[in-house]
């Protein structure tokens, strides 16, 4: 099993209302990928965070193999969702293990 964890910081130029909308849209788009990509075990997006956090969203996903993760990254469904996320994000950190 491979874990794929992403932390995102939204663009500072977004208003609080825009950030809330961006978090909701990203969560919807990404979680909609569950069951649609070969080798993906699970994917969830966390948008409810404590005030002590310095990230706005987290993606927590699991894949059967490294090859499944690589396939997810180029899958057109993921690319479409990720294009939206990139449009509202200024920083991204990734940890795969």
TIFIFI-863787 format. One record per residue (C-alpha): residue number from 1; residue in one letter; x, z, y. Coordinates in Angstrom, 2 decimals. Layout:
+-----+----+---------+---------+---------+
:   i : aa :       x :       z :       y :
+-----+----+---------+---------+---------+
: NUM :  A :       X :       Z :       Y :
...
+-----+----+---------+---------+---------+
***
This chain:
+-----+----+---------+---------+---------+
:   i : aa :       x :       z :       y :
+-----+----+---------+---------+---------+
:   1 :  X :    0.00 :    0.00 :    0.00 :
:   2 :  X :    1.17 :   -0.82 :    3.54 :
:   3 :  X :   -0.03 :    1.03 :    6.64 :
:   4 :  X :   -0.15 :   -0.88 :    9.94 :
:   5 :  X :   -0.56 :    1.39 :   12.97 :
:   6 :  X :   -0.82 :    0.11 :   16.55 :
:   7 :  X :   -1.02 :    2.09 :   19.79 :
:   8 :  X :   -2.17 :    0.32 :   22.95 :
:   9 :  X :   -2.09 :    1.21 :   26.62 :
:  10 :  X :   -4.69 :   -0.65 :   28.68 :
:  11 :  X :   -3.77 :   -2.36 :   31.93 :
:  12 :  X :   -3.63 :    0.08 :   34.84 :
:  13 :  X :   -5.33 :   -2.53 :   37.03 :
:  14 :  X :   -8.58 :   -2.05 :   35.08 :
:  15 :  X :  -11.19 :    0.34 :   36.46 :
:  16 :  X :  -12.39 :    3.20 :   34.25 :
:  17 :  X :  -15.57 :    1.23 :   33.55 :
:  18 :  X :  -13.56 :   -1.86 :   32.60 :
:  19 :  X :  -11.33 :    0.25 :   30.35 :
:  20 :  X :  -14.37 :    1.73 :   28.59 :
:  21 :  X :  -15.80 :   -1.76 :   28.07 :
:  22 :  X :  -12.44 :   -3.08 :   26.83 :
:  23 :  X :  -12.09 :   -0.22 :   24.33 :
:  24 :  X :  -15.61 :   -0.84 :   22.99 :
:  25 :  X :  -15.10 :   -4.61 :   22.74 :
:  26 :  X :  -11.71 :   -4.27 :   21.02 :
:  27 :  X :  -13.13 :   -1.77 :   18.52 :
:  28 :  X :  -16.06 :   -4.05 :   17.72 :
:  29 :  X :  -13.96 :   -7.21 :   17.35 :
:  30 :  X :  -11.27 :   -5.61 :   15.22 :
:  31 :  X :  -13.49 :   -3.49 :   12.98 :
:  32 :  X :  -15.59 :   -6.60 :   12.36 :
:  33 :  X :  -12.61 :   -7.92 :   10.37 :
:  34 :  X :  -13.25 :   -5.40 :    7.56 :
:  35 :  X :  -14.08 :   -7.23 :    4.35 :
:  36 :  X :  -13.16 :  -10.63 :    5.77 :
:  37 :  X :   -9.39 :  -10.79 :    5.23 :
:  38 :  X :   -7.76 :  -10.97 :    1.80 :
:  39 :  X :   -5.61 :   -7.98 :    0.98 :
:  40 :  X :   -6.99 :   -5.77 :    3.75 :
:  41 :  X :   -8.06 :   -2.40 :    2.39 :
:  42 :  X :   -9.37 :   -0.88 :    5.62 :
:  43 :  X :   -9.16 :   -1.10 :    9.39 :
:  44 :  X :  -10.44 :    1.29 :   12.03 :
:  45 :  X :   -9.93 :    1.53 :   15.77 :
:  46 :  X :   -9.83 :    4.94 :   17.44 :
:  47 :  X :  -10.98 :    4.96 :   21.06 :
:  48 :  X :  -12.01 :    8.61 :   21.49 :
:  49 :  X :   -8.89 :   10.43 :   22.56 :
:  50 :  X :   -7.94 :   13.77 :   24.00 :
:  51 :  X :   -6.81 :   14.01 :   27.65 :
:  52 :  X :   -3.28 :   14.83 :   26.42 :
:  53 :  X :   -2.94 :   11.30 :   24.98 :
:  54 :  X :   -0.74 :    8.68 :   26.61 :
:  55 :  X :   -2.28 :    5.76 :   24.68 :
:  56 :  X :   -5.78 :    4.39 :   25.10 :
:  57 :  X :   -6.51 :    3.05 :   21.60 :
:  58 :  X :   -5.12 :    3.13 :   18.08 :
:  59 :  X :   -5.55 :    0.71 :   15.21 :
:  60 :  X :   -5.15 :    2.29 :   11.77 :
:  61 :  X :   -5.16 :   -0.26 :    8.96 :
:  62 :  X :   -4.13 :   -0.51 :    5.32 :
:  63 :  X :   -3.13 :   -3.56 :    3.30 :
:  64 :  X :   -2.41 :   -4.08 :   -0.37 :
:  65 :  X :    1.06 :   -5.57 :    0.25 :
:  66 :  X :    3.45 :   -6.70 :    2.97 :
:  67 :  X :    2.35 :  -10.25 :    2.21 :
:  68 :  X :   -1.27 :   -9.28 :    2.87 :
:  69 :  X :   -0.23 :   -7.82 :    6.24 :
:  70 :  X :    1.64 :  -11.03 :    7.08 :
:  71 :  X :   -1.44 :  -13.07 :    6.15 :
:  72 :  X :   -3.65 :  -10.87 :    8.35 :
:  73 :  X :   -1.39 :  -11.42 :   11.34 :
:  74 :  X :   -1.88 :  -15.20 :   11.24 :
:  75 :  X :   -5.48 :  -15.22 :   10.02 :
:  76 :  X :   -7.63 :  -17.07 :   12.61 :
:  77 :  X :  -10.19 :  -14.24 :   12.68 :
:  78 :  X :   -7.46 :  -11.73 :   13.55 :
:  79 :  X :   -5.81 :  -14.09 :   16.03 :
:  80 :  X :   -9.12 :  -14.42 :   17.90 :
:  81 :  X :   -9.61 :  -10.63 :   18.07 :
:  82 :  X :   -5.98 :  -10.04 :   19.01 :
:  83 :  X :   -6.18 :  -12.59 :   21.82 :
:  84 :  X :   -8.89 :  -10.48 :   23.46 :
:  85 :  X :   -6.91 :   -7.27 :   22.96 :
:  86 :  X :   -3.78 :   -8.81 :   24.50 :
:  87 :  X :   -5.82 :   -9.80 :   27.56 :
:  88 :  X :   -6.56 :   -6.14 :   28.41 :
:  89 :  X :   -3.37 :   -4.43 :   27.21 :
:  90 :  X :   -0.12 :   -3.81 :   29.05 :
:  91 :  X :    1.83 :   -2.01 :   26.29 :
:  92 :  X :    1.79 :   -2.06 :   22.48 :
:  93 :  X :    3.66 :   -0.03 :   19.89 :
:  94 :  X :    3.59 :   -0.80 :   16.18 :
:  95 :  X :    4.63 :    1.14 :   13.08 :
:  96 :  X :    4.39 :   -0.43 :    9.63 :
:  97 :  X :    5.25 :    1.59 :    6.55 :
+-----+----+---------+---------+---------+
***
